[in-house]
Amino acid sequence: MTNKAKPFTGRHMAAVFVGGFGIVIAVNLFMAYNAVGGFHGTVVDNSYVASQKYNGWLAKAAASEALGWQVIPERRADGRVVLETLGLPEGAVITAEAERPLGQRETIALTFAPEGQGRWLSTETLAAGRWQVRMAIRAPGAQWAGEAEVQ
């Protein structure tokens, strides 16, 4: 019994060539669709203006760090955000803004009420998922700013 193999012809090569490029093009289109669907705008509208403010942002970050205040946010099962704080003075007021880092743009302003023992609880709730929380603390004679991710 002899097994006679069919020869590899130009039609076979054309099919391999078209099939390979078809896969590459399909993957590129899929990735481009996902990239455009997940992009919700610019981070800054004018990068030159933002670059001029960069040193001021660094100075604010250094001033916040010098205060020694620590804030750890956590999302509870009911959707409210709990802040565990350390070193905050009496009379501090905490506000925050939560924003989804990916997908559909959604921003929620958060206000916090003290619960005692360095714990603060938001009056608003966050839906399930990933959130980037930018916090601001104002106390007599001092301001602090920071951000963290909660899920």
N, C-alpha and C positions, 0 to 999 in steps of 0.2 A: 504494500500500500504506500503510495507516494502522495504526499501532501503538496499540492502545487499552490504556491503563494501568488496572489495577484500583485502585479507591479504597482509601485507608488507612482502615480501619474500627476500631471499638472493640475488636474481637477482636485485631487486629494490635497495638494499643496495650497491651492486656492481656498479650499474649505477650511484648512487649518489656519491660514492667514486671516480670513474673514471672521472665523470663530474667535480667534485670539483677540483681534482688535475689537470685536463686538463685546467681549467680556470687559475689556479695559474701558471702553466708552460707557457701558452700562454702569460700571462701578463709579466712574467719574461723575456721571449724571446723578447717581444716587447720593454721592458725597456732597456735590454742589447743592442739591435740593435740601439736604439736612443742614448745611452751613447757612444757607440763606434763611431757612425757617427758624433757626436758633439765634440769629443775629437781630437784636432789637435796638440798634442805633449806635451812635458814637458814644464813647466814654466822655470825651470833651469835644465841644463844637470847634474850638480853635486851639490847636496844639501849641502855637506860639504864645498865646496869652496864658495858657496853662503853664508853660515852661517858665514864664516870668513870675508866677506865683509859687513855684516849687520851693524856693528857699524859705518862704513864709510858712508853707506847709511843714517843712522840716523843723522850723523853729517852734511851731505849735505842738508838734509831736514830742520834741525834746522837753518843752514846758509841761506837757501832760505826764510824761514819764518821770520828771523831777518831783511831781507831787506825791508819787508813791501809791496812788490809789489803784486798786485792783478790782476788776469787774468780770464776772464769769456768767454769761447768759445761758439759759437752758429753757427749752420749750416743754411745757407740761402736756399731759395727755389731753387736757381740755382746750389747748391751743394758746393759753396765756403764757407769757414769758416771765420767768423768774430770774432776777439778777442777784447773785451772791457777791457782796461787795466787802472790801476791806480798806479801812483807813479814811472813809468819807467823813467829813465834819458834819456837825449838826446844821440843819437848815439847807442841806443839799437838795437840789431838784434834778431829777433825771428825766430826759426825754430821749426818744430814739426814732429812727426810721428804718423799717424793714423793707427789703427789696429782694425779689427773686433774681438770682444771678443768671439764670438761664431760661430760655423759652419765652413765654408771654410776659411782657413787662407788667409788674404789679408792685405797687408801693403802698405801704400802710404806716401812718404815723402812730407811734406808741407813747403813752404816758404811763408813769409808774407811781404807785403809792407805797409808802414804807410799810413793811410788815413787822419790823423789829429785828434785832440781832443781825443787822447788815443785809437783810433780805428785802427786795423790792418786787412787787408784782404788777404786771401790766394790766390796765383796765380793758384793753382791746385783745382780740384773739388773732392768731395766725393760722391759716389753713395748713394742712399737712404738707410736707415737702421741705425743700432746702431754702433757707433765707439768709441773706447777708444783713446784719443789724449794725447800723451806725449809731452809736450812743453819744450823748452829750450830757455832761454833769456840770451844773453851775452851783457854786457855793459862794458865800461872801468872800470876795477878793481872789477867787480862783475859778478857772475853767478847765475841764478835761474833755478829751474827745478820744474815741476808740471805736473799733469795729471788730466783729466776730461773726462766725457762721453758726447758725442753729438749724436743727432738723426736727 
